[in-house]
């Protein structure tokens, strides 16, 4: 199998891995960035730790490197319209005009009605291929009462409403 064929098959296989869509945000005040992401994973509960894979060419990468804090906002079905906003339809601070964002000089942007928002301090970073894995220790969590995760599978969104 050629390297290109392996990469193509890998992309197709990963389209079958259903996951909750997250908006990963970073920065403070009027210097914030964010992106839509599905490459988010819990690492351990002791201490609570997450890892986020960020393409090194992403516009938020320098802001994340500068601030060292990020927030993983897990999307619910009512956030579907935010995906294109954080996938290139808007840039910089304009992304935070859509949705109910809590902006502060003390922490990264938090989506007020996210299924959950986890504020993390970067503990380590590891370069792998085109991406950097940001390992973050969770410092604060906000869980929304309703859980209706917005799922990304096969290149599109789906709802996985729960009781």
Residue pairs with C-beta under 8 A, 6 or more apart in sequence:
1 9
15 153
15 154
15 155
16 153
16 154
17 153
18 151
18 152
18 153
18 158
19 38
19 40
19 151
19 152
19 153
20 38
20 40
20 74
20 75
20 115
20 149
20 150
20 151
20 152
21 36
21 37
21 38
21 74
21 75
21 79
21 83
21 150
21 151
21 152
21 157
22 36
22 37
22 38
22 40
22 52
22 72
22 73
22 74
22 75
23 34
23 35
23 36
23 37
23 73
23 75
23 79
23 82
23 86
23 111
23 114
24 34
24 35
24 37
24 40
24 52
24 54
24 60
24 70
24 71
24 72
24 73
25 32
25 33
25 34
25 60
25 70
25 71
25 73
25 108
25 109
25 110
25 111
26 32
26 33
26 34
26 60
26 63
26 64
26 67
26 69
26 70
26 71
26 108
27 33
27 60
27 63
27 64
27 66
27 67
27 108
27 109
28 67
28 69
28 104
28 105
28 106
28 107
28 108
29 103
29 104
29 105
30 93
31 63
32 63
32 92
32 93
32 96
32 103
32 108
32 109
33 59
33 60
33 63
33 64
33 92
33 95
34 60
34 86
34 95
34 96
34 109
35 54
35 58
35 59
35 60
35 86
35 87
36 82
36 83
36 86
36 87
37 52
37 53
37 54
37 72
38 152
39 52
39 53
39 131
40 50
40 51
40 52
40 53
40 72
41 50
41 51
42 49
42 50
43 49
43 50
43 51
43 135
47 137
47 138
48 118
48 137
48 138
48 141
49 120
49 123
49 135
49 136
49 137
49 138
50 72
50 118
50 120
50 135
50 136
50 138
51 133
51 134
51 135
51 136
52 70
52 72
52 133
52 134
52 136
53 128
53 131
53 132
53 133
53 134
54 60
54 61
54 64
54 131
54 132
54 133
54 134
55 61
55 130
55 131
56 127
56 130
56 131
56 132
57 130
59 91
59 92
61 132
64 70
64 122
64 134
67 108
68 121
68 122
69 107
69 108
69 119
69 120
69 121
69 122
69 136
70 108
70 119
70 120
70 122
70 134
70 136
71 107
71 108
71 109
71 110
71 117
71 118
71 119
71 120
72 117
72 118
72 120
72 136
73 110
73 111
73 114
73 116
73 117
74 114
74 115
74 116
74 117
74 118
74 149
75 82
75 83
75 111
75 114
75 115
75 149
75 150
76 113
76 114
76 115
76 144
76 146
76 147
76 148
76 149
76 150
77 148
77 149
77 150
77 159
77 161
78 113
78 148
79 99
79 111
79 113
79 114
79 150
80 150
80 157
81 98
82 98
82 99
82 111
83 150
83 157
85 95
85 98
85 99
86 95
90 97
90 98
96 103
96 109
99 111
100 111
100 112
100 113
101 109
101 110
101 111
101 112
102 109
102 110
102 111
102 112
103 109
107 119
107 140
108 119
110 117
110 119
110 142
111 117
113 144
114 142
114 144
115 143
115 144
115 146
115 147
115 148
115 149
116 141
116 142
116 143
116 144
117 141
117 142
118 138
118 140
118 141
119 138
119 139
119 140
119 141
120 136
120 137
120 138
120 139
121 136
121 137
121 139
122 134
122 135
122 136
123 135
123 136
123 137
124 135
125 132
125 133
125 134
125 135
126 132
126 133
126 135
127 133
147 162
148 159
148 160
148 161
148 162
149 159
149 160
149 162
150 157
150 158
150 159
151 157
151 158
151 159
151 160
152 158
